[in-house]
């Protein structure tokens, strides 16, 4: 396994720590990195979606040969993933799991050129997360399908987060007047039942957390959430495409409301009515 980062000090630090004693080999330039790889090569990018991905691919293509594979693991926009030129083979997997997934196995949603999948399948299904011994990874379709599935996955998760926020608001402001610790107890009970999930678990932890001054951290956080990347793309797909995920629409409306006020909410509702009704 070869690794490269344009900040070469990160390569050296990685080799001296997490990769120490392994067969991972580091490179200090893109040219050196490509030479480390056996042909036909498979290069996985884990860089920010958008222009950084495009720039990296443009830099890689002159160094690669026909039959090599570029794997865009940056959770890019599915439209731009599908539109990339067919130089080499492009695989476009959605990647989910955060820092725990990076260390212990992510969920992978591979798409892209179908000829790339048989070659990367053994690697992806070996390193991904497993449930009951089954890999959390399988082919989802051509073009930007993998990134589209990841976008929908994120949208569903954002809908869950909106529900948690509304439950918090109801318990705190509307009907119950519960304290942070009391609400944390409620979320803990929910997490011990059918609602068991990472989001419910960490909500309880967040509500209980106090700063060094003894005050709850959550009360010091500005009640305002932005969105970018998959959130915006999911909203756009709901509004102008052929996909309707109600939870994703209403989480977006919730985020709009605490950032830009009633005017944009009214405009968003008008566009929804015009599109779907």
N, C-alpha and C positions, 0 to 999 in steps of 0.2 A: 504494500500500500504506500503510495506516494502522497505527500501533502504539501500544499503551498498556500501562503498568505502574502498579499502584497506588502503587509507590514512584517518584514522578515524576522523581526525580533520575536514575534508571536510564534513563528515556526520553531525557533531555538528553544523558547520557553516550553512549548508543547512537548518537544522531544526530550527535554530534560526532566519533565514531570509526568504528565499523563501517559505519554508514549514510551517512557523509559523501560527498557528491557523487552520491547516488542519488535516486530519486523517492520514497523513504520519507518519510512525514509523521508527526510525533509529536503525541500529544494528552496533555493533563494531567488529563483527567477522562473518565469513561466516556461521558458525554453528548457531549462534544466528539469523542471517538473515533467514535461511531456516526454523527455528522453528516458525518464525513470520507468515509464509504463510499458508493459508488454503489448505487442500488437496482436490483434486489433484492440485499440485502447478504449477505455470507458472513463470519462472524466465527469465527476459530479460537482456541480457548483452549488455552494450554499452562501449566496450573497443576496443583498437586498433586491427585491423585485423592481422591475422597471429598467431605467437606463443603465444601472450597474450591471445587470444581467446581460443586456444587449452589448455593452462595451466589452464585457469579458468574453462573450461568445465571438465577437468580432476579432478579439486578440487571439483567441484559440484557433479559429478556423485555418489560418495560414500554416499552423504548426501540425495540423492533423492530416490524416490520410482518409481516403474513401473507405467506408466501413467502420470507422471509429464512431463512438457514441458520445454525445454530450448530454448530460442529465441535469436539467434545470430544477434544482431542489429549493428554489427561492419562493415557492408559492406565488407565482406570477399570475397576472390576469390571463384567464383562459383564452381570451380573444387574441392577445398578443402572442401567446404560446402557439396557438394554431397557425398564426400568420408568419412565424419565423421561417426563413428560407430553408429548403431541404438540403442543406450542406451537411455531410456526414449523416448520422442518424440522430434525431433529437428525441429524447425521452423527457416527459414533463410530469413527474410525480408530485402529487400533493404530499406534504410531510406534516405530521401532527404528533405532538408529544412533549414539546418544550424541552427544558433542560433534563428532565427525567428520561424522556424519550431518547435524547442524545446519548445518555449513558447506559440505558437499559433496554432500548429498543423502541422505535417510534411506530406509529401506524402509517403505512405507506399506500398511496393511491396512484399507481403508475399508469400513465397514458403516453401518448406520443406516437412515434413511428412503430408499427407492429413488429417490424423485424428486429427492433432493439430488445423487446421484451424477453424472448427466449434466452438471450445472453445475460441479461441483468437479473433475471428471475431467481437463480440459485443464490445470488448474493443478497438481494433484497429480502427474500423469504428467510434467509438465515439470520439476518441482523434485526429484523423487525420484531415488534412485540408479538407475544403468543397468548392465545386464550384457549384453554383446554388442549394445549399442544398444537393448535392450528394457527398458522401465520396470519397476522393482521395486515395482509398485503395480497392483492391480486389485480390483474389487468382490468382497467375500467373503460378503455376505449382509445380511439385515435385522437390526434391533434391535441387540443388543450383539455381533454376530458378529465385527466387527473387533477389539474388545477381547478377545474369547474367543481368537481366533487369536494375538494378541499374548501372551496368558497362556500358551498352549501353547508358543509360540516360546520364551518365557522359561524354561518348565519344562524343555524339551529342553536349553537352554543350561546351566541349573543342573545337569542330569544330567551334561553334559560336564565341568563344573567338579568334580563329585563324583568322576568317573573320574580326573581329573588329581590330585586330592587323594589318592586311593587309590594311584595310581601313585607319587606322592611318598612316601607312607608305606611302600610295599613296598620301594622303592629305598633309603630312608634307614634304616628301622627293622627290617624283617622279614628280608630276604634278602641285601642287597647292601652295606649300610653305606656308601653313596656320600656324598661331600661335596656341598655345595650347588653348587660349580662343576662337579663331575662330573655331577650331575643336570641342570644347565643344558645341558651338552654333549649329553646324551641327548635332551632336549626340542628342542634345535636340530636334531639329526639327524632327529627325527620331523617337525619342521616343514618340513624340506627334502624330505619324501616325501609319502605319501598322507594323512598327518595334518595337512598344512598348514592352519593356521587362526590367527585372531587370538589365541585363548585359549592355544594351544600356544606361539605366539611370545612373548607377554608373560610366560608362566610362566618361560621361559628367562631373560628380562630380569630378572624379579623375583628369581630364585634367584641371579643374579650380582651384584645390586645391593648395594653396601656403603655404610654411613653414614660420616660424617666421621672416626669413630674407627677405621675400617678393618674393622669387624665387619659380617657379613651382616645386612641389615635383616630378612630373613624370620625369623631366629631370635629377634627381639625382639617379634614380633607374637603376641598372645594367640591360642591355637588355639581360637577360638570364633566362630561365625558365626550371626547372627540371620537372620530373614526377615520380610518384610512384603509387602503388596500382592499382586502377581501370584504370588509364591511360595506364600502362604497360600491364595489363591483356587484355585490349581492343585491343591494338596494336597486342599482340600475337594472339588473336582470329581472327583478320583480316588477319594476315600473314600466320597462319598455320591452321586455322579452316575453317569453312564453312560459315563465315560471312564476308560480304564486306560492310563497311560503309566508303565511300570515304572521308567524312569530318574528320573522326577519323584518317584515314591514313595520310592526309595532315597536320593536326595539329601536329601529331607526327613528321613528316618530318621537320616541322617548328621548333619544339623544339630541334630536333637533330641538326639542322643546326647552331643554336646559342650556342650550347654546345660543339659539337665535330667536326664541320667543314665538308668540302666537302667529305672527304674519306668515312665517315659513311653514308652520304647521297647517295653516289654512290652505296655502298653496300646494303643499304635499297632498293633503286630502283631496283637493280639487283634481290633481293629476291622477291620483288613484281612482277616483270616480270616473274620470274620462277614459282611463285605460281599461278598467275591468267591468264597468257598469254602463 
